[in-house]
Amino acid sequence: MYAKGMTTSDIEDHIRDIYGLEVSDTIVSRITDKILPVAKEWQQRPLEIAYAVVFLDAIHFWCLHKRWDTPPMLCHIRFRYFL
């Protein structure tokens, strides 16, 4: 959030609104100071030649089987793996 231009006070308000946690802008600043060097290092790492990608896809719909009061079932799952 800090990298996207939010101030430490904005982040403090956001955390309070979303998660109900009380944190000071000082704590947010300390956390940001610790995380930024690690994030910069990760962004500048050399990339691998290939990365594995996993696609999960599912369709959830009613499968009526003999009775109208049966619960819905997961009727189709597709799994693909690319390297």
N, C-alpha and C positions, 0 to 999 in steps of 0.2 A: 504494500500500500504506500509505503514511503517512497519507493522508487517510481510510483505512478503519480507522485506530486502531492500526496496527502501530508499534512503537517502532523506532528506528534499529537497535537490536541484533537485533530480530526480522527486519528486512529483511536485515541482514547475514547472518544464519543462513539465511534463505530463499534468497538468491542463491548462497550456498555450496552448499546442498543441491541446488538445481535446476540451476545452471549450472556448478558447480565452480570459481567465481571467488572469490578472496580479496579482499574489500573491507572497509575499516574502517568503523566506525559514523560516524567523522568524515567520510569521503568521502560516505557516504549522506546525512548531514546537510547537507553542502555542496550536493550535487545537489538535494536537496529544497528548500533555500533558494532555489536558482536557478529551479526549475520551478514552485513554488507561485504566484508572481505571474503567470506566463504562463498557468497553468491558470485562475486566478481571472479574468483578463482574458478568456479564451476563453469561460468560463461566462457572463459578463455581456455578451457581444456581442449586438447586435441580430439577431434572426432574419430570414431571408429570407422572402419571400412564398410561394415554392414550392421544393421540393427534388426532385431527380431520384432515383428509386429503381430499382435494378436487381435483378431476381430471376433467379437461375440455378438450374435444377433439372435433375438428370440421374438416370437409372435405369441401373444397371449389372447386367446379367444375362447368362447364357450364351446365345449364339446358335449353335445347332448347324447346321452347313451341310455336309451330305453325309458328314462324318466326325466321329467322336467325339473326335479328338485336336486339333481346331482350338482356338486360344486364344480366350478370351472377347473380345467386342467391345462397345464402347459403342454401345448400340442406340437410344437416344433422348436428345435434348437439347432442352430448351425454354428459350427466352430471352424475357423480357418487360421492357419499359422503360416506366416511368411518369414523367410530369412533372407 
